[in-house]
Amino acid sequence: MSEDKWPTAITDIGKNKINVRGYPIADLMGKAGFAQVAYLAIFGELPDDNTGKMIDAIIVSSVDHGVTPPSILSSLVVASTGASLSASIAAGIMSINRFHGGAIEDCMKMLIEAVKLQQAENLSAADAAKKIVTDYRAAKKTLFGYGHRVHTEDPRKIKLLRLAEELGFAGPYVTMSLAIENVLPQVLGKQLPLNVDGAIGAVLCELRVSPELSNAFFILSRTAGIIAHVHEERTRQKPMRKIDPGAWEYDGPAERKP
């Protein structure tokens, strides 16, 4: 490679050629789903069937959670000003940070620390979990991935962990995530159930995904919900309205099965 060139290993573009990680994009179309191709682009290889199903479930799990999360509320405010679709979506994505979406990364780091402790000191998952929770409490550190402002038993967490078991991803990190959930009442004196961020974090650890990439999956997922809410704001609401996040009223289809 000449000195005036810089390398990229992701996509090779030429006349009548678009190859993503070596695969012609036209060959992937109709054969691989979005989650599989996203995995390919990020990690360089197509996932096996079970990994692809797990990644797909993770992306589906966080598509939307109503109008109150920062990623939706911020996009609604911007859309209400008459901003473009792209600017409104960008506002929502830019609100995904440490305390919204980013909880996955911090939970992963905690689980990795806990499993390393368990292995280094030959502890049971329960004992390692108790030590981690006690240490985090003493240091006044947040236990990311636990507790939820709406759910006492997050249905997304239940399904993700069930799929992890079925697809062969219920390893030491999933075990540790549940061990921490079990010891929290003993140490803190209150229930803080594992939430969807914690479940995603545990499964991504099992998939050997770097914590620094965890936000990517939340962003991929939530972008679809942001688009839906921005379009609804622009087509159903008056411009520059005062948005009260607690005053929403659902008028969509009744509950139905896929």
N, C-alpha and C positions, 0 to 999 in steps of 0.2 A: 504494500500500500504506500502510495507516495505521501510526502510530508504535508502536502496541502489538502489531504483527505482526512476525514475523521470517521471512526467506525460506528456502525450500528448493526446489531444482530437480530433485529426484530422483523423488519419488512424489506423485501427486495422488490424494487419497482423498475420495470423496463417496458418497452413497447409491447403492449398486449400481455403484460405479465404483472401479477400482483401476488407475491408469495409471502405468507405470514409464517415466520419460523420455518421456512422451507416448504410449506404446504400451499399450493395454489388456492386462492380464496374461493374460486369457482368450484373446486373439488369439495371444499368444506361446506358450501351452501347446500342446504337440503339434507346433509348427512350429520353435521354436528350442530348442537344447540348453542345458544348464546353463551351460557355458562361455560361450556366446554371450550369454546373459542376464546373467551376471555381468559380462561386458565392457560390456554396455549400462549396467548400473547404475553401474559405476565410471567409465566414460569418456563416457557420454551418448549414444552411438550404437551401433547394432548393427554388428558387424564384417562385412567382406566375407567371402566363403566361405573364401578362403585364410587370412586372419587368424583366422577362427573355428577352422579346423582346427589352426592353429599353437598357439593358446591352449589348445585342448582337449588337445593332445599335452603341453603344458607341465604342465597340471593333472594329467594321468594319470601323468606321469613321477615325481612325488614322493608318490604316494598312501601308500606304505609302504616302509620299509627295515628291517623286522624289529623285534625288541624292544629293541635296544641304544641307538638314538638317544634323546637327552634328552626329546624330545616324547612318545615312547612310554613310556619308563621312568618318567618322573615321573607320567604318568597312571595307570600300573599301580600304583605305590606308593599314590597317593591312592585309587584304586578299591579296593585291598586293605583300606583302613581302614573300608569301608562307606559311603564318600561317594556322593553322587548321581551320576547319569550326567553332568549338566551340570557339577558341580564337578570330576569326573575329567577331562572333556574340557578344561575351562578350565585345569587344571594343565598339560596337555600343550601347549596353545596358548601359555601364558605362558612356557614354556621356549624358545620360538622367538625368538631374539635374534641378536646380532651373530655369534656363533660357531656357531650352528645355524640354518640357514635364511637368516640375515642375510648370509651370504657372497655371496649373489646381489647384494645392494646394493653391497657394497664392490667386487666384481668389475666391476659395471657402471661404477662411478666410475673404476676403473682403465682400463677399455677406452675410455671417453669421453676421458679424459686422453691416452691413447696415440694415438687417432685424431686428436685436436686437434693433438698434437705432429707427427704424420705430415703433416698438411695444412699446418700453419704453416711447417714447415721443409722441405717438399717431399721427404720421406724415403720410402723403400720401407717396406712393412709390417715387413719383417725388421729394418731398421735402427731404426725407431721402437720396435719390441718390445724390441730389445736395450738401447736407452737406458732405457726404462721399467724393465725388470727390473734393470739395473745401478743405477739410481737408487733403486729400492725396496730393493735389497739393502744399499746404502750407508746408507740411512736406517733399516735394520732393520725395514722394514714388511712385513707379511704379504702374500703373493700369493694373495689369496682366489680360489677357483674352480679351484685346481690341486692335484692330489694327492688320494689317497683312502686311508683306513685299510684298506679291503677290496679295492677294484678297482684293477687295473693298467690296465684299459681299460673304462671305465664304459659298459655297453651302452646306457644311457639317453642318454648324450652322443652316441653314434654315431647313434642313431635320430633324435634331435632335429636334429642337423646335416644329416642326410640329408633330413629333411622340410623344413628351412629351404631347402636347395638346390632341392628339388622345387617348393616353394610360392613361391619368389621372394624369400626373406628372407636369402639368403647374401650380405650386403653387407660394408661395411668393418669392422664390428664382429666379425662371424663370422671374417672373414679375420684380423683382429688377434688374436682369441682363439687361433687356431691358430698364428699367427706367434710369439706369446709361448710357447706350448707347445713350439715347435721350438727356441727359443733358450735355454730354461731349462737344458738339460744343459750348454750351452756356458758359461753364466754361473755356475750353481750346482754343476755337476759331478754332477748326478743328475737322473733322470727325475721330473718332476711332471706327469703327464698331466692335461689338461683334464677336469674332472669335470662332473657334471650341473648343479651350481650355476653353474659357468662357462658351460656351454652355454646354460642358461636366461638368464643375464645377457646373453650376446651377442645372443641372439634378441630379448630384451626391448628392448635398445638399438636393434635394427633396427626394432622396432615403435614406437619413439619413446615408450616408457613411462618415466616418471620413476623414477629409482632408489629414491626414497622410497616408491614403491608396490610395489616388487618383492616384499617379504615377503608381500604380500596373496596372491600366487599360490601361494606355498609353504603359507600357512595354509589357503587354500581346498582345496588338494590333500591335505595331511597330516591335515586334520580327519576325512576318511573312514577313514584308517588308525587314527587315535586311537579313533574310535568302535568299530571292529572289535576292537581290543585290549582296550579297557575292557569291552566286553560279554563277551569271552572270559574276562577276569580274574574278572568277577563271577559267571560261570556255570560255570567249570571249575576254579577254584582256591579254596583255603581262605582265609578272611579273615586278615589280619595275618600273612601268610607272609613269610619272609625271601626277598627276590627277588635272586637272583644273576643278573645280566644275561648271564653267559657260560654258564649251565647250561641254556639252552633246547634243546629237541629237537623238530624239525618232525615232525608226524604228519598233515599234510593231504594233499590229492590229489597224485599224481605229476605231473611236468611235462606240460602239455598245451597245445594250440594253440587260440587263439580262433576 
